[in-house]
């Protein structure tokens, strides 16, 4: 079983235009989620986060074009945490380009939910389920009857161009056929591609398009460089530490949502 470590995640933060005083509370996030992100050292949202977070909370379909390193992952992780904490049984599928991205996403979800306290209610009927994986893994898990994709309420695709690069578009289309038509769709790409337009047209319904200007690429590069510098100063945590942290941050009515990660392994901290 593979369990991801709950490490600090700083993907392109603290970099905005001078004079921009926007903060995460202004975007409609809960105080508990904002407290978690602020204690991680992230105070000011990036451009993509400022645009995407309110749109997700409003339930809109979204198509976001933004370079790597500008805070795309956190732009959907934060609002999804608030949606999950409503405890209304929302089921979320995050389709990724590869295993490494899946682990990064589960890390940030697990770490940033920690201030949503347990309620003491043992009724898990409305507990959210979060499924994370690349298209090939998802199909494998469906074939093994380990997951059910027929009741997904929110689909996040991160990143469709990288999924294409990894030659997973055909598998992605097979996954999409298993999903309900009525759901919120959130798609990210690092650049627009004619080769992915047909599948985008199948996924998105009158989406709000959000584009980070190319001039913002320097923001992304600066943020990525700082992230790499910070990670180089920290030792890589062991799996044993990940287990301990998972227990410590066991939230959402006492149960962390199921994270389906890599190589068919299911890390379900609710059973620990």
GUPA-145664 format. One record per atom (N, C-alpha, C): residue in one letter; x, y, z. Coordinates in steps of 0.05 Angstrom, whole numbers, padded with zeros to 5 digits, always signed. Layout:
<nodes>
AXYZ ...
</nodes>
This chain:
<nodes>
X+00017-00024+00000 X+00000+00000+00000 X+00017+00025+00000 X+00010+00044-00016 X+00025+00068-00018 X+00010+00091-00005 X+00022+00104+00014 X+00009+00126+00027 X+00026+00151+00024 X+00015+00172+00014 X+00032+00196+00008 X+00036+00212+00034 X+00060+00224+00035 X+00066+00241+00058 X+00051+00267+00057 X+00044+00278+00080 X+00029+00303+00081 X+00050+00325+00084 X+00061+00333+00062 X+00083+00353+00063 X+00073+00380+00056 X+00088+00400+00063 X+00081+00428+00056 X+00080+00431+00026 X+00059+00444+00017 X+00055+00447-00012 X+00054+00476-00019 X+00074+00486-00033 X+00075+00514-00041 X+00079+00516-00071 X+00057+00515-00085 X+00058+00514-00114 X+00052+00541-00126 X+00072+00558-00127 X+00069+00584-00140 X+00053+00604-00125 X+00059+00607-00099 X+00044+00626-00083 X+00060+00650-00074 X+00045+00669-00063 X+00056+00694-00053 X+00064+00713-00076 X+00057+00708-00100 X+00066+00724-00122 X+00042+00736-00137 X+00037+00762-00132 X+00015+00776-00145 X+00026+00803-00154 X+00011+00818-00170 X+00019+00845-00178 X+00020+00862-00153 X+00039+00880-00153 X+00041+00898-00130 X+00015+00915-00128 X+00006+00918-00104 X-00018+00933-00099 X-00043+00916-00098 X-00041+00890-00106 X-00064+00872-00104 X-00067+00862-00076 X-00089+00870-00062 X-00092+00864-00034 X-00112+00840-00030 X-00119+00826-00051 X-00137+00804-00049 X-00126+00783-00030 X-00144+00771-00014 X-00136+00749+00003 X-00155+00726-00001 X-00149+00703+00012 X-00165+00679+00007 X-00193+00681+00018 X-00197+00695+00040 X-00224+00699+00050 X-00242+00714+00030 X-00230+00733+00016 X-00245+00748-00004 X-00255+00731-00026 X-00244+00707-00030 X-00251+00690-00052 X-00275+00671-00044 X-00284+00673-00019 X-00307+00657-00011 X-00300+00632+00004 X-00275+00627+00010 X-00267+00603+00025 X-00273+00606+00054 X-00276+00583+00068 X-00282+00583+00096 X-00258+00592+00112 X-00263+00601+00137 X-00241+00610+00154 X-00223+00586+00161 X-00234+00562+00163 X-00217+00539+00170 X-00198+00532+00148 X-00208+00533+00123 X-00190+00528+00101 X-00169+00549+00097 X-00177+00574+00101 X-00158+00596+00099 X-00137+00595+00120 X-00145+00586+00144 X-00125+00583+00166 X-00104+00563+00159 X-00113+00540+00147 X-00094+00519+00139 X-00075+00529+00117 X-00085+00543+00097 X-00068+00553+00076 X-00049+00575+00086 X-00058+00592+00104 X-00041+00613+00115 X-00019+00602+00132 X-00025+00581+00148 X-00005+00569+00165 X+00016+00553+00149 X+00009+00548+00123 X+00028+00535+00105 X+00047+00556+00093 X+00043+00581+00100 X+00060+00603+00090 X+00049+00615+00065 X+00025+00609+00057 X+00013+00620+00033 X-00008+00640+00041 X-00003+00666+00036 X-00020+00687+00045 X-00037+00700+00023 X-00024+00704+00000 X-00037+00719-00022 X-00042+00700-00045 X-00066+00698-00055 X-00072+00681-00078 X-00058+00690-00104 X-00051+00671-00121 X-00040+00678-00147 X-00063+00686-00165 X-00056+00695-00189 X-00076+00703-00208 X-00096+00681-00214 X-00086+00657-00220 X-00104+00635-00227 X-00122+00628-00204 X-00112+00629-00179 X-00128+00623-00156 X-00150+00643-00152 X-00143+00669-00156 X-00163+00690-00153 X-00187+00686-00172 X-00181+00677-00196 X-00202+00674-00216 X-00218+00647-00213 X-00203+00626-00207 X-00215+00599-00207 X-00231+00593-00182 X-00221+00600-00158 X-00234+00591-00133 X-00263+00599-00132 X-00270+00625-00136 X-00298+00633-00135 X-00316+00618-00155 X-00305+00613-00179 X-00320+00600-00200 X-00327+00571-00192 X-00307+00557-00180 X-00313+00530-00171 X-00334+00530-00149 X-00332+00548-00130 X-00351+00549-00108 X-00379+00555-00118 X-00381+00569-00141 X-00407+00576-00153 X-00418+00553-00170 X-00402+00531-00173 X-00412+00508-00188 X-00409+00510-00218 X-00393+00528-00228 X-00390+00532-00257 X-00372+00512-00270 X-00377+00506-00295 X-00357+00492-00312 X-00335+00511-00318 X-00310+00502-00317 X-00287+00520-00320 X-00266+00507-00338 X-00255+00523-00356 X-00232+00515-00372 X-00210+00535-00367 X-00188+00525-00355 X-00166+00543-00346 X-00141+00537-00362 X-00130+00557-00374 X-00104+00555-00389 X-00083+00570-00373 X-00064+00556-00362 X-00044+00569-00345 X-00018+00553-00345 X+00005+00566-00343 X+00030+00551-00343 X+00034+00537-00317 X+00052+00517-00318 X+00058+00502-00293 X+00072+00521-00273 X+00066+00515-00248 X+00080+00530-00226 X+00065+00555-00217 X+00041+00561-00228 X+00028+00586-00220 X+00006+00581-00200 X+00005+00557-00188 X-00015+00552-00167 X-00040+00539-00176 X-00039+00524-00199 X-00064+00512-00209 X-00075+00491-00189 X-00058+00474-00178 X-00068+00453-00161 X-00083+00464-00137 X-00071+00484-00124 X-00085+00496-00101 X-00110+00510-00109 X-00112+00519-00134 X-00136+00534-00142 X-00161+00517-00142 X-00158+00490-00144 X-00181+00473-00141 X-00182+00458-00115 X-00158+00452-00104 X-00157+00438-00078 X-00172+00453-00056 X-00167+00479-00054 X-00180+00495-00032 X-00210+00495-00034 X-00222+00502-00057 X-00251+00501-00057 X-00263+00473-00054 X-00249+00453-00064 X-00259+00425-00061 X-00259+00417-00031 X-00239+00426-00016 X-00240+00421+00013 X-00264+00432+00026 X-00271+00457+00019 X-00296+00468+00030 X-00321+00454+00021 X-00321+00445-00004 X-00344+00430-00014 X-00346+00403+00000 X-00324+00389+00004 X-00324+00364+00018 X-00334+00367+00047 X-00325+00389+00060 X-00332+00393+00088 X-00362+00399+00092 X-00377+00404+00071 X-00406+00408+00074 X-00419+00382+00081 X-00406+00360+00076 X-00416+00333+00084 X-00443+00327+00071 X-00445+00334+00045 X-00470+00329+00031 X-00467+00306+00011 X-00446+00290+00014 X-00443+00267-00003 X-00432+00272-00031 X-00419+00295-00035 X-00408+00301-00061 X-00385+00282-00068 X-00386+00271-00092 X-00365+00252-00101 X-00348+00266-00122 X-00322+00265-00119 X-00303+00280-00135 X-00284+00262-00149 X-00280+00265-00175 X-00259+00251-00190 X-00239+00271-00200 X-00213+00267-00193 X-00191+00284-00202 X-00175+00266-00221 X-00176+00272-00247 X-00161+00256-00267 X-00135+00270-00272 X-00113+00255-00269 X-00086+00267-00270 X-00071+00255-00294 X-00048+00267-00299 X-00031+00258-00321 X-00014+00234-00313 X-00007+00232-00288 X+00011+00210-00279 X+00009+00206-00249 X+00023+00186-00239 X+00023+00179-00211 X+00034+00201-00193 X+00056+00213-00203 X+00069+00234-00187 X+00049+00257-00181 X+00034+00265-00201 X+00015+00286-00197 X-00007+00277-00178 X-00016+00252-00180 X-00036+00242-00162 X-00028+00244-00132 X-00003+00237-00127 X+00008+00238-00100 X+00009+00267-00090 X+00018+00285-00107 X+00020+00313-00100 X-00008+00324-00092 X-00028+00317-00107 X-00055+00326-00101 X-00065+00315-00075 X-00062+00289-00071 X-00071+00277-00046 X-00057+00288-00021 X-00031+00294-00025 X-00016+00307-00003 X-00029+00333+00005 X-00034+00350-00015 X-00045+00377-00008 X-00073+00375+00003 X-00089+00357-00008 X-00116+00353+00003 X-00115+00345+00033 X-00098+00325+00038 X-00097+00315+00066 X-00086+00335+00085 X-00066+00351+00077 X-00054+00371+00095 X-00073+00395+00099 X-00086+00404+00079 X-00102+00429+00081 X-00130+00425+00092 X-00138+00401+00098 X-00165+00397+00109 X-00164+00397+00140 X-00141+00400+00152 X-00138+00393+00180 X-00153+00409+00200 X-00164+00432+00193 X-00179+00448+00212 X-00210+00444+00210 X-00218+00426+00193 X-00246+00418+00192 X-00250+00396+00212 X-00259+00403+00237 X-00259+00385+00259 X-00278+00362+00256 X-00273+00341+00272 X-00292+00319+00273 X-00318+00328+00286 X-00340+00316+00277 X-00366+00323+00288 X-00375+00303+00309 X-00362+00280+00311 X-00371+00260+00329 X-00394+00243+00319 X-00403+00248+00295 X-00425+00233+00283 X-00413+00209+00268 X-00423+00185+00275 X-00412+00161+00263 X-00427+00153+00237 X-00447+00169+00230 X-00462+00163+00205 X-00446+00174+00181 X-00435+00155+00165 X-00419+00163+00143 X-00433+00162+00116 X-00460+00162+00117 X-00476+00160+00093 X-00470+00182+00073 X-00465+00207+00084 X-00460+00230+00066 X-00431+00238+00064 X-00413+00220+00072 X-00385+00226+00070 X-00376+00228+00041 X-00360+00248+00035 X-00351+00252+00008 X-00330+00231+00001 X-00329+00224-00025 X-00308+00206-00035 X-00292+00221-00056 X-00266+00220-00053 X-00248+00233-00072 X-00231+00211-00085 X-00233+00210-00112 X-00218+00190-00127 X-00197+00205-00144 X-00172+00197-00142 X-00150+00210-00156 X-00135+00190-00172 X-00131+00195-00197 X-00115+00176-00213 X-00113+00183-00242 X-00094+00171-00256 X-00091+00174-00284 X-00111+00157-00299 X-00117+00163-00324 X-00138+00148-00338 X-00134+00117-00339 X-00109+00109-00343 X-00104+00080-00344 X-00109+00066-00317 X-00101+00080-00295 X-00106+00069-00269 X-00136+00068-00263 X-00150+00089-00270 X-00179+00089-00265 X-00193+00066-00278 X-00186+00061-00304 X-00198+00039-00318 X-00191+00012-00305 X-00167+00010-00295 X-00159-00015-00282 X-00175-00019-00256 X-00179+00002-00241 X-00194+00001-00216 X-00224-00005-00221 X-00234+00007-00243 X-00262+00001-00250 X-00265-00028-00258 X-00246-00039-00273 X-00248-00067-00282 X-00246-00086-00258 X-00231-00078-00237 X-00229-00094-00213 X-00252-00089-00193 X-00271-00071-00201 X-00294-00064-00185 X-00286-00052-00158 X-00264-00037-00158 X-00255-00023-00135 X-00266+00006-00133 X-00276+00016-00155 X-00288+00043-00154 X-00313+00043-00172 X-00331+00062-00166 X-00355+00066-00181 X-00355+00095-00190 X-00354+00100-00216 X-00353+00127-00227 X-00380+00138-00236 X-00401+00123-00231 X-00427+00130-00241 X-00441+00152-00224 X-00430+00158-00201 X-00442+00178-00183 X-00424+00202-00178 X-00406+00207-00196 X-00388+00230-00193 X-00403+00256-00197 X-00399+00275-00179 X-00412+00301-00180 X-00394+00323-00191 X-00368+00320-00187 X-00348+00340-00196 X-00325+00325-00210 X-00319+00334-00234 X-00295+00323-00249 X-00275+00345-00251 X-00250+00339-00243 X-00227+00357-00247 X-00207+00342-00265 X-00199+00355-00287 X-00178+00344-00305 X-00153+00361-00303 X-00131+00349-00293 X-00107+00364-00288 X-00083+00347-00298 X-00073+00351-00321 X-00076+00372-00341 X-00082+00357-00367 X-00102+00366-00382 X-00110+00351-00406 X-00087+00350-00427 X-00071+00370-00429 X-00050+00370-00449 X-00028+00350-00440 X-00023+00348-00414 X-00003+00329-00405 X-00014+00300-00407 X-00040+00297-00404 X-00053+00271-00408 X-00049+00262-00437 X-00052+00282-00455 X-00047+00276-00484 X-00018+00269-00489 X+00000+00284-00476 X+00029+00279-00479 X+00036+00251-00470 X+00022+00241-00449 X+00027+00214-00439 X+00012+00192-00454 X+00000+00201-00477 X-00015+00182-00494 X-00038+00168-00479 X-00053+00184-00464 X-00075+00174-00447 X-00102+00184-00456 X-00103+00198-00479 X-00129+00210-00487 X-00150+00188-00492 X-00142+00166-00506 X-00161+00145-00511 X-00172+00133-00485 X-00155+00129-00466 X-00164+00119-00440 X-00182+00140-00425 X-00175+00165-00429 X-00191+00186-00417 X-00219+00186-00428 X-00222+00182-00454 X-00248+00181-00466 X-00264+00158-00456 X-00251+00135-00450 X-00265+00112-00439 X-00275+00119-00411 X-00259+00133-00395 X-00267+00141-00368 X-00291+00159-00370 X-00290+00178-00388 X-00312+00198-00390 X-00339+00184-00397 X-00338+00162-00411 X-00362+00147-00418 X-00375+00135-00393 X-00360+00132-00372 X-00370+00120-00347 X-00381+00140-00328 X-00378+00166-00334 X-00386+00187-00316 X-00415+00197-00323 X-00429+00207-00303 X-00456+00218-00309 X-00453+00244-00324 X-00474+00251-00340 X-00473+00275-00356 X-00477+00300-00338 X-00492+00297-00317 X-00498+00320-00299 X-00478+00322-00277 X-00458+00339-00281 X-00436+00343-00262 X-00422+00369-00268 X-00407+00378-00248 X-00390+00402-00253 X-00364+00393-00265 X-00354+00407-00285 X-00330+00399-00299 X-00309+00421-00297 X-00285+00414-00289 X-00263+00434-00285 X-00239+00423-00299 X-00230+00436-00320 X-00209+00426-00337 X-00186+00446-00338 X-00161+00436-00334 X-00137+00452-00335 X-00120+00443-00358 X-00105+00462-00370 X-00085+00455-00390 X-00063+00476-00389 X-00038+00467-00395 X-00016+00487-00395 X-00015+00502-00421 X-00029+00492-00442 X-00032+00507-00467 X-00055+00495-00483 X-00067+00512-00500 X-00089+00503-00516 X-00078+00486-00539 X-00092+00464-00545 X-00083+00446-00566 X-00107+00438-00583 X-00103+00438-00609 X-00124+00430-00628 X-00130+00400-00624 X-00110+00385-00616 X-00114+00356-00613 X-00132+00349-00589 X-00136+00367-00571 X-00153+00361-00548 X-00180+00375-00549 X-00185+00391-00570 X-00209+00407-00572 X-00234+00390-00573 X-00233+00368-00588 X-00257+00351-00591 X-00266+00340-00564 X-00247+00330-00548 X-00254+00319-00522 X-00262+00341-00503 X-00251+00365-00505 X-00259+00387-00489 X-00289+00394-00494 X-00296+00393-00520 X-00324+00399-00527 X-00343+00379-00515 X-00334+00354-00511 X-00351+00334-00499 X-00354+00338-00469 X-00333+00348-00456 X-00333+00351-00427 X-00348+00376-00418 X-00341+00399-00430 X-00349+00425-00419 X-00376+00434-00431 X-00391+00447-00413 X-00417+00458-00421 X-00417+00488-00415 X-00414+00504-00436 X-00413+00533-00433 X-00394+00542-00411 X-00369+00534-00412 X-00351+00539-00390 X-00342+00568-00388 X-00335+00575-00364 X-00321+00600-00359 X-00291+00595-00366 X-00281+00610-00385 X-00253+00606-00393 X-00235+00626-00378 X-00215+00615-00365 X-00196+00631-00349 X-00168+00626-00361 X-00155+00648-00368 X-00128+00645-00380 X-00109+00663-00365 X-00086+00651-00357 X-00064+00666-00345 X-00047+00677-00367 X-00044+00703-00369 X-00029+00716-00391 X+00000+00706-00391 X+00011+00705-00415 X+00039+00695-00418 X+00058+00712-00402 X+00051+00737-00397 X+00068+00754-00381 X+00070+00744-00352 X+00051+00726-00344 X+00052+00715-00318 X+00071+00691-00316 X+00083+00684-00338 X+00101+00661-00337 X+00125+00666-00319 X+00133+00691-00317 X+00155+00697-00299 X+00147+00692-00270 X+00121+00698-00264 X+00110+00692-00238 X+00112+00662-00232 X+00105+00646-00252 X+00106+00617-00249 X+00135+00607-00245 X+00153+00618-00261 X+00181+00609-00259 X+00193+00617-00232 X+00187+00641-00223 X+00197+00650-00197 X+00187+00632-00174 X+00161+00626-00176 X+00148+00610-00155 X+00159+00582-00155 X+00163+00570-00179 X+00174+00543-00180 X+00202+00542-00169 X+00218+00562-00176 X+00246+00563-00165 X+00246+00564-00135 X+00228+00580-00123 X+00227+00582-00094 X+00217+00556-00082 X+00198+00543-00095 X+00188+00517-00086 X+00211+00496-00085 X+00226+00495-00107 X+00248+00476-00109 X+00269+00481-00088 X+00275+00507-00083 X+00294+00514-00063 X+00285+00505-00035 X+00259+00509-00030 X+00248+00502-00003 X+00249+00471+00000 X+00241+00456-00021 X+00240+00427-00019 X+00268+00415-00016 X+00288+00428-00027 X+00316+00418-00025 X+00326+00420+00004 X+00314+00438+00020 X+00322+00441+00047 X+00308+00423+00066 X+00290+00406+00056 X+00274+00388+00073 X+00279+00359+00066 X+00282+00342+00086 X+00285+00314+00080 X+00259+00302+00069 X+00262+00282+00052 X+00238+00268+00042 X+00227+00250+00063 X+00201+00254+00071 X+00189+00238+00093 X+00185+00209+00084 X+00187+00191+00104 X+00183+00162+00099 X+00153+00156+00100 X+00146+00132+00090 X+00119+00123+00090 X+00108+00122+00119 X+00125+00113+00138 X+00116+00111+00166 X+00107+00139+00176 X+00121+00159+00168 X+00113+00186+00177 X+00087+00194+00164 X+00083+00186+00139 X+00058+00192+00125 X+00034+00180+00140 X+00038+00155+00149 X+00016+00141+00164 X+00010+00157+00189 X+00031+00165+00204 X+00026+00180+00229 X+00012+00206+00224 X+00020+00220+00203 X+00007+00246+00197 X-00022+00242+00187 X-00027+00220+00173 X-00054+00214+00164 X-00072+00211+00188 X-00062+00197+00208 X-00079+00193+00232 X-00083+00220+00246 X-00062+00236+00247 X-00064+00262+00261 X-00085+00280+00248 X-00085+00280+00222 X-00103+00297+00207 X-00128+00282+00196 X-00137+00262+00212 X-00160+00246+00205 X-00185+00263+00210 X-00195+00276+00190 X-00217+00295+00194 X-00241+00287+00177 X-00259+00307+00172 X-00284+00303+00158 X-00300+00281+00172 X-00313+00288+00195 X-00328+00269+00211 X-00312+00245+00220 X-00286+00251+00224 X-00269+00229+00234 X-00257+00211+00213 X-00263+00217+00188 X-00253+00200+00166 X-00242+00217+00143 X-00217+00213+00137 X-00206+00226+00113 X-00217+00212+00089 X-00226+00227+00068 X-00236+00214+00044 X-00217+00194+00032 X-00228+00175+00017 X-00210+00155+00004 X-00194+00168-00018 X-00168+00162-00018 X-00151+00172-00039 X-00141+00148-00055 X-00149+00146-00080 X-00139+00124-00097 X-00114+00135-00111 X-00092+00123-00105 X-00067+00135-00113 X-00055+00120-00137 X-00034+00105-00133 X-00019+00094-00156 X-00016+00064-00154 X-00011+00051-00176 X-00006+00023-00178 X-00029+00007-00165 X-00053+00017-00167 X-00076+00002-00157 X-00078+00002-00126 X-00061+00017-00112 X-00062+00017-00083 X-00083+00037-00074 X-00098+00029-00054 X-00118+00047-00043 X-00110+00054-00014 X-00105+00080-00010 X-00098+00090+00017 X-00123+00100+00030 X-00135+00086+00048 X-00160+00093+00060 X-00155+00097+00090 X-00149+00121+00099 X-00142+00126+00127 X-00166+00123+00145 X-00191+00121+00134 X-00214+00117+00151 X-00214+00090+00164 X-00197+00071+00154 X-00197+00044+00165 X-00174+00042+00186 X-00159+00063+00190 X-00136+00061+00208 X-00144+00069+00237 
</nodes>
